[in-house]
Amino acid sequence: MTKKEKVEQILILLKEHYGPTKCYLDHENPWQLLIATILSAQCTDDRVNIVTKDLFQKYKSVKDFAEADLKELEKDIHSTGFYHNKAKNIIACCQRLLMEHDGGIPSDLEELTALAGVGRKTANVVRGNWYGIPSIVVDTHVKRLSNLLGLTKNHDPVKIEFDLMKIVPKDKWIEINTQLIAHGRKVCVARRPKCNECFLLEYCVGGQKLQKAKK
């Protein structure tokens, strides 16, 4: 079986089990998605959603965040972790959005990654989930599962992104992100992978090695 054929089978099985999935970060507009994604670094989506429920009631626009008091914003987002850097980046990001984009959120990758606190992952979340631009998002689940499935040998998220772009059909880029996240949460749990229950075991290099090691 070629790698292309393997990817086709994996995509079919992921769709059968999880269907079309959606972004796990709650948002109503692109700036909310951008800020939620910045907050999600080293933090669970569930925790971010708890924080942004009140946060987006308090700060109702890009302008509100641009004018926020740093110490107060740090307190507001404290539970997401790394709150010093996140608060500083959110304020700087929103100030630049006001100055260069009239408060709008650009869809261009280079313009997004020029914003404070925005790397390729964050930019691709916004591009894919809001603008519908085919984008591969490499979070911890996608990184781990891509390696286990033998879709990449790289551990650098940018290299993994480009590896997946070569072998996953472009019209599946957005889908595979959230489907792999769903699988990583439900079956291929980082500390206790449920290999015996996994419908991808046949295609999973890492899972097969783990099964052999247990015998």
N, C-alpha and C positions, 0 to 999 in steps of 0.2 A: 504493500500500500504506500503510495506516495504521500508526502506531507500535505499536498493539496487535497487529496482524497480524505485523509485523516481529518483535516480541518472541516471539510464538508460534513462528515459524519458527526463531529463534535457539535457543529452549529445546528444540525437537525435535532440532535438529542437535547441540546440546551433549550431550543424553542419548544420542543414537545413538553418538557418538564416545567419551564418557567414562562413560556409565551413571551409576548412583547412586554418588557418591563419598563419601569419609569425611573427617573432620577429619585434617589432616596432623600434628598435634601428638600425640605419644604420651602417654596418660594412662589411669589406671584408675578414677579417681573425680573428682568435680567440683572439689575443691580443687587437685588436680594440674593439671587443665585450666586453672583460673584462673591459677595461678602460671606455667605454661608459656606462657600467652598474654601475661602481663605481660612475661616474658622475651623474647618474640618481637618486641617493638617494635624496629624498625631492625636486625633480625637474621633470618637464615633459619631456617625450621622445622627443617631438617636439623641445624644447629648447636645449636638449642635441645634437640632430641631427644638429641644426644650429651651435653649438659650434664645434662639431667634424669635420664638413666639412672643416674648416680651420685648426683645431688642427692636424688632421692626414696628412695634407699637410706639416705642419711645423715639426712635430715629426713623422718620417717615420718608426720607429722601437722601439722595447722594449729598446734597447740601448740608443736611443735618449731621451726617457723619463727618463731612469735611470740616465742620465747625465744632465738632465734639471736643470736650475737655479730655485730655489724654488719661488722666488718673481716673476720671469717672467711667470712661469707656473700658479701662482695664478692669474695674470692678464689675462692670456689666457682663464682661466675657470671661471672667476669671476661671470659671469651671471648665472651659474648653482647653486649658493648658497653654503654655507659652504666650500668655496674655500680654506681656510687655511688647514683644515683637508684633503680635497680631494687631494690637490696638494702634501702635505706631504706623504699621503698614496700611491699615484700613483708612486711617485719617489721611495719610500721604496719597494713597491710591485715589480717594474720593476728591482730594484737592486737585490732582492732575486731571481727573475726569471732568471736573468743572472748567478748568483752564483750557484744556485741549479738545474736549469732546462735548462741551455744553451740558455736561452731566449725563450724557448718553453712554451706553456701553458698546464699545466697538466690537465688531465680529472678526476683525483681522488679527491673526495670531501674533504678529510682531507688535501691533499696537497694544494688545492685551498684555503680552509678556513684558512690555515696557513699564507697566504699572507696578507700584510697590507691592510686594507680597504675592505676585502672580507669576507662577512658573508655567511650564507647558501643560501640566496636569490640570491646573485650575482653568487655564485658558481653554483647554479642550472640553472641559465640563460645560462651560458656558457656550462654546461654539456648537457642541453636539446637542445639548439638551434644550437650549433656547433657540438657537438659530438653525438647527437641523443640518449643520455642516458636518459631513462625515469626519469623525475624530476618534482616535483611540485614546482612552484615558487609562493610564497605568497607575492604579492605586495598589495598596498592599495585597489585596485579593488577586487582582489581575497579574501582578508580578509573580506571586507565589504559584498560582495555578498554571500560568504560561510555562514556567520552568518545570513543574511536575508533569505536565502534559507533553513536554518535549518540544514545545513550539518555539522555544528560544533557549540559548545557553547563557544569555547575558543576565546581569543583575542590575545594571544601570537602567533606570526607568526610560530614559530617552532612547537607548539602544533597543530596549524591549518594544517600545512604541513603533520604531521603524521596522523591527523584525516582524511584528504582527501586521503592519501595513502591507508588507510584501506577500503575506500568505492568506490573509483574511479578505474576502471580497469587500470592496468599498461600501457597498450598501448594507453591510452587516457590522460596520465599525461601531456604530452607536449601540446596537443591540448587544454585541458581545460584552461590552463593558458592564452593563447592569446584570446581564445573565451570569457572568463569572462571579460577580459580587454576590448574587443570590446563592450560587452554588457554594461559594466560600463560606457563607454564613450558615447554610442549612446542612450541607453534607461534608464538604472538604474543609472542616473546621481546623484552624491552624494547629492547635495543640492536640486535638483528638480527631483526626480525619476518619470518617466512617466509610472506609474503603469497601467493606462488605456490602454496604448499601448503595455504592456509587455506580451510577449508570454509565460513567465515563471510564471505569477501571480498565476496560479493554484497550483504551487508547492512552492510558496514563502510565508513563515510564516510572515516575516516582512512586505511584501507588503500587505498581507491580513489584518494585524493589522492596517496598515496605512489607508486602504480603509474604514475599520469599524469606525475608529476614525473620519473620515471626514463626516460620515453619521449622 
